[in-house]
């Protein structure tokens, strides 16, 4: 049995808060979006040539003023740029928010779709072979919608589209939007791996009211490791993530997950707890004297400690040999200084996601 822990990240797509996530081993094919984890998706841009225009108006313009063509192009560009930026923030949120739970779930997304190593005793005439592949390579592409807090601790939820992409090679390599995981050891239920990913950071404009005066936390790379032990269909795991630049923080997550296949359904659940060091806590939950003066919030010195506990569940339906639809939902509970921070407007952080994917 193989599972991949989520990379730090966050849903900002679902927003992103710390090291982004949302899953047990990167099972969220986006899969982020870390509350800092949430979702995003680009809007198609309409070609200016498709917009009706008056030739006569374009030919009779006043000196110094743009033609109707140029004015329309400028307006359309501003409109679609604004929508694109909004959805990109949403995606980051999901990718981050998902990390919200940092294992925001063990949910079974792209990485689990079509797996044959979790098959329960077949019932009825279910053809198990149809839903498994003899190839070591598995590529999953899809799209989903996520709903999660704008940032870790926010009382406002944001919806957005998120791409579902996952590439796997046997039990050795796993790549998705949360990062890359390479298993150095995978034997008799034990798994030891190294990983690299990204942390979405946080921008003041994500919530101009509650984050006003706090400044931005830069997006940054993340390196870490994971160790796990599993006995089908259960797994216990621990992972560590170190952010390079950005918050420069360190987080550690311990958890347990279960993933079981019954007929054409894959059922998954995950429970995890996340600890963070001083740098991470100060970046995401602390308020310095300068920030206090700019924002009006009271000064707050956030210390290291367990910052949240997350629980999630997922259901994947295998529609055909290649197509599947997955739904996942969960909730995170902020703890300690993360809960007491003046930036945390709500200590209960719900999130949900649904997606459709095709596995090659």
C-alpha positions in Angstrom: 0.0 0.0 0.0 1.4 3.4 -1.0 0.4 6.8 0.1 2.0 10.1 -0.4 1.8 12.8 2.3 0.8 16.3 1.0 3.4 18.8 0.4 3.3 22.1 2.3 1.6 24.5 0.5 -1.7 25.4 1.1 -5.5 26.0 -0.9 -4.3 29.9 -1.5 -7.4 28.1 -3.7 -8.6 27.0 -2.0 -5.8 30.1 0.2 -2.8 28.9 1.6 -1.4 29.2 4.9 1.5 27.4 5.8 3.2 24.7 4.0 0.4 23.8 1.8 -1.7 20.6 1.7 -3.9 18.9 1.9 -3.3 15.3 2.0 -1.7 12.2 3.2 0.9 11.9 0.7 0.0 14.3 -1.9 -3.1 12.4 -2.7 -4.9 15.6 -3.6 -4.0 15.7 -7.1 -3.7 19.3 -7.1 -3.5 19.3 -5.2 -2.5 22.9 -1.9 -3.2 24.8 -1.2 -2.5 24.6 2.2 -4.9 27.3 3.9 -2.9 28.8 2.7 -4.1 26.2 0.2 -7.0 27.0 -1.8 -8.2 27.0 -5.5 -7.9 28.9 -8.8 -8.6 28.6 -12.5 -8.0 30.7 -15.6 -10.8 32.3 -17.5 -10.9 32.0 -21.3 -10.0 35.4 -22.9 -12.4 36.5 -25.6 -10.8 37.6 -28.8 -11.3 41.3 -29.5 -12.2 40.4 -33.0 -15.3 38.6 -31.7 -16.7 41.8 -30.2 -19.1 43.7 -32.4 -17.9 47.2 -33.2 -19.1 50.1 -35.3 -16.8 50.8 -38.2 -18.2 54.3 -38.5 -17.4 55.1 -34.8 -13.9 53.8 -35.2 -13.4 56.0 -38.3 -14.8 59.2 -36.7 -12.7 59.7 -33.5 -11.6 62.9 -31.9 -7.9 63.7 -31.9 -6.1 62.4 -28.8 -8.8 59.9 -28.0 -8.4 56.1 -28.7 -10.6 54.4 -31.3 -13.4 52.2 -30.1 -11.3 49.1 -31.0 -8.5 50.3 -28.7 -10.9 51.3 -25.9 -12.7 48.0 -26.0 -9.5 46.1 -26.0 -8.3 48.0 -22.9 -11.6 47.4 -21.1 -11.8 43.7 -21.9 -8.1 43.3 -20.8 -8.8 44.9 -17.5 -12.0 42.8 -16.9 -10.4 39.4 -17.7 -7.1 40.3 -15.9 -9.1 41.1 -12.7 -11.1 37.8 -13.0 -7.9 35.8 -13.6 -6.2 37.3 -10.6 -9.2 36.6 -8.4 -9.3 33.0 -9.5 -5.6 32.5 -9.1 -5.9 33.7 -5.5 -8.7 31.2 -5.1 -6.6 28.4 -6.4 -3.8 29.2 -4.2 -6.2 29.3 -1.3 -7.4 25.8 -2.1 -4.0 24.5 -2.6 -3.1 26.1 0.6 -6.1 25.4 2.4 -6.0 21.9 1.5 -2.8 22.0 3.2 -4.9 23.6 5.8 -5.1 20.3 7.0 -1.9 19.5 5.8 -3.1 16.3 5.1 -6.1 17.9 4.6 -7.0 14.7 3.9 -5.9 11.5 2.9 -8.5 12.0 0.5 -8.2 9.9 -2.5 -7.8 12.1 -5.4 -5.9 11.7 -8.6 -3.1 9.8 -6.9 -5.5 7.2 -5.7 -7.8 6.9 -8.7 -7.6 3.6 -10.2 -5.3 2.1 -7.7 -5.5 -1.7 -7.5 -3.5 -2.2 -4.3 -6.5 -1.2 -2.1 -9.1 -3.5 -3.5 -11.6 -5.1 -1.2 -13.0 -8.5 -1.9 -14.9 -7.9 -5.2 -18.7 -8.0 -4.8 -21.1 -9.0 -7.6 -19.6 -9.0 -11.1 -17.3 -6.1 -10.6 -14.4 -6.5 -13.0 -11.4 -5.4 -10.9 -9.0 -5.7 -13.8 -10.8 -3.0 -15.7 -9.8 -0.5 -13.1 -6.2 -1.3 -12.7 -3.2 -0.7 -15.0 -0.2 -2.9 -15.7 1.9 0.2 -16.5 4.2 1.7 -13.9 3.3 5.1 -15.1 0.0 6.7 -14.1 -1.0 10.2 -15.3 -4.2 11.8 -14.1 -5.6 15.0 -15.5 -8.8 16.8 -14.4 -10.4 19.8 -12.9 -12.2 20.5 -9.7 -13.9 23.2 -7.6 -12.8 24.0 -4.0 -14.3 26.0 -1.2 -12.1 27.1 1.7 -11.1 30.0 3.9 -9.3 32.9 2.3 -6.4 32.5 4.6 -5.6 30.4 7.6 -7.8 31.8 10.4 -10.1 33.7 8.1 -13.9 33.8 8.7 -14.5 34.3 5.0 -14.8 31.3 2.6 -13.8 31.5 -1.1 -14.6 29.3 -4.0 -12.5 28.7 -7.1 -11.5 26.2 -9.7 -8.4 24.0 -9.3 -6.5 21.8 -11.7 -6.1 18.1 -10.8 -2.8 16.8 -12.1 -0.9 13.8 -10.8 2.0 11.8 -12.3 3.2 8.6 -10.6 5.8 6.0 -11.4 5.3 2.8 -9.4 6.0 3.2 -5.7 9.0 5.5 -6.3 7.9 8.8 -7.8 4.8 11.0 -7.2 4.4 14.5 -8.7 1.4 16.8 -8.3 0.7 20.5 -7.6 1.9 20.2 -4.1 5.3 19.1 -5.2 7.5 16.0 -5.8 8.0 13.0 -3.6 10.6 10.4 -4.1 10.4 7.2 -2.0 13.9 6.0 -1.0 12.5 3.0 0.8 9.2 1.2 0.3 9.3 -2.3 1.8 7.0 -4.4 4.0 4.7 -1.5 4.7 7.5 0.9 5.6 8.0 4.0 3.5 10.7 6.6 3.7 10.8 9.5 1.2 12.1 13.0 0.5 10.1 15.7 -1.1 10.1 19.2 -2.5 7.3 21.6 -3.0 6.1 25.1 -2.4 4.4 27.3 0.2 1.9 29.7 -1.2 2.6 32.4 1.4 0.0 35.1 2.0 -0.8 38.5 0.5 -2.4 41.4 2.2 -4.8 41.9 -0.6 -6.2 38.4 0.1 -8.4 40.1 2.7 -8.0 43.8 2.6 -10.0 44.2 5.8 -8.5 41.7 8.2 -4.9 41.7 6.7 -4.6 45.4 6.2 -1.2 46.6 7.3 0.2 43.1 7.8 2.3 43.1 4.6 2.9 40.0 2.4 4.5 36.7 3.2 6.4 35.6 0.1 5.8 32.3 -1.7 8.7 30.0 -1.3 10.1 26.6 -1.9 9.8 23.8 0.6 12.0 20.7 1.2 11.2 17.9 3.6 10.8 14.2 4.3 8.2 11.7 5.2 8.1 8.3 7.0 5.1 6.0 7.1 4.0 2.5 8.0 0.9 0.9 6.6 -1.1 -2.3 6.9 -3.8 -2.3 4.3 -6.1 -0.3 4.5 -4.5 1.8 7.3 -1.4 4.0 7.4 0.3 6.1 10.1 2.7 8.8 8.9 4.9 11.7 9.9 6.3 14.4 7.8 8.6 17.5 8.2 8.7 20.5 5.9 11.2 23.3 5.9 10.4 26.5 4.0 13.4 28.1 2.2 12.9 31.9 2.2 9.4 33.2 2.7 8.4 32.4 6.3 11.5 30.3 6.7 9.4 28.2 9.0 9.4 24.5 10.0 6.3 22.4 10.3 5.8 18.8 11.3 2.6 16.7 10.8 1.6 13.4 12.3 -1.5 11.5 11.3 -3.3 8.4 10.4 -5.3 7.5 7.3 -7.5 4.8 5.8 -8.3 4.2 2.1 -10.5 1.3 1.0 -11.9 0.2 -2.3 -15.4 -1.3 -2.5 -16.8 -2.1 -5.9 -16.4 1.1 -7.9 -15.9 3.3 -4.9 -12.8 4.3 -3.0 -13.5 5.6 0.5 -10.8 7.6 2.4 -10.4 9.4 5.7 -7.6 11.2 7.5 -6.9 12.6 10.9 -3.7 14.7 11.5 -2.1 17.3 13.8 0.4 20.0 12.7 3.1 21.6 14.8 5.0 24.7 13.7 8.1 26.5 14.9 8.5 30.1 16.1 9.3 31.5 12.6 6.3 30.0 11.0 4.0 31.1 13.8 5.3 34.6 13.9 4.9 34.9 10.1 1.3 33.7 9.9 -0.1 34.5 13.3 2.2 37.1 15.0 1.6 40.8 15.0 4.8 43.0 15.3 4.8 46.5 16.7 5.0 48.0 13.2 2.2 45.8 12.0 0.1 46.7 15.0 0.6 50.5 14.3 -0.4 50.0 10.6 -3.4 47.6 11.2 -4.8 48.7 14.5 -4.5 45.1 15.8 -3.0 44.4 19.2 0.6 43.2 19.2 0.9 39.5 19.5 3.9 37.3 19.9 3.1 33.8 18.5 5.2 30.9 19.8 5.9 27.5 18.5 3.5 24.6 19.2 0.7 22.6 17.7 -1.3 25.0 15.5 -4.1 22.8 14.2 -5.9 19.4 14.0 -7.6 18.4 10.8 -10.1 15.7 9.9 -11.3 14.9 6.4 -13.1 12.2 4.4 -13.4 11.5 0.7 -15.3 9.4 -1.8 -14.2 8.5 -5.3 -16.5 6.9 -7.8 -14.8 5.1 -10.7 -17.2 5.8 -13.6 -15.2 3.9 -16.2 -11.7 2.4 -16.6 -10.4 5.9 -16.9 -12.9 8.4 -15.7 -13.6 9.1 -12.0 -15.3 11.7 -9.8 -14.1 12.6 -6.3 -15.6 14.6 -3.5 -13.9 15.5 -0.3 -14.7 17.6 2.8 -13.3 18.3 6.2 -12.6 20.7 8.9 -9.6 22.1 10.7 -9.4 23.3 14.3 -6.9 26.0 15.2 -5.0 25.5 18.5 -2.9 27.5 20.9 -1.4 30.8 19.6 -2.9 30.1 16.1 -6.3 30.2 17.7 -5.6 33.2 20.0 -4.0 35.4 17.3 -5.9 38.6 16.5 -5.5 37.5 12.9 -7.6 34.4 13.5 -11.2 35.4 13.1 -12.5 31.9 13.3 -10.8 28.9 14.8 -13.0 26.3 12.9 -11.8 26.1 9.3 -14.0 24.0 6.9 -13.2 23.1 3.4 -14.7 21.1 0.6 -13.7 20.0 -2.9 -15.2 18.1 -5.9 -13.4 17.1 -9.1 -13.6 15.0 -12.3 -10.4 13.3 -13.6 -9.1 11.1 -16.4 -6.3 8.6 -15.7 -4.1 7.3 -18.5 
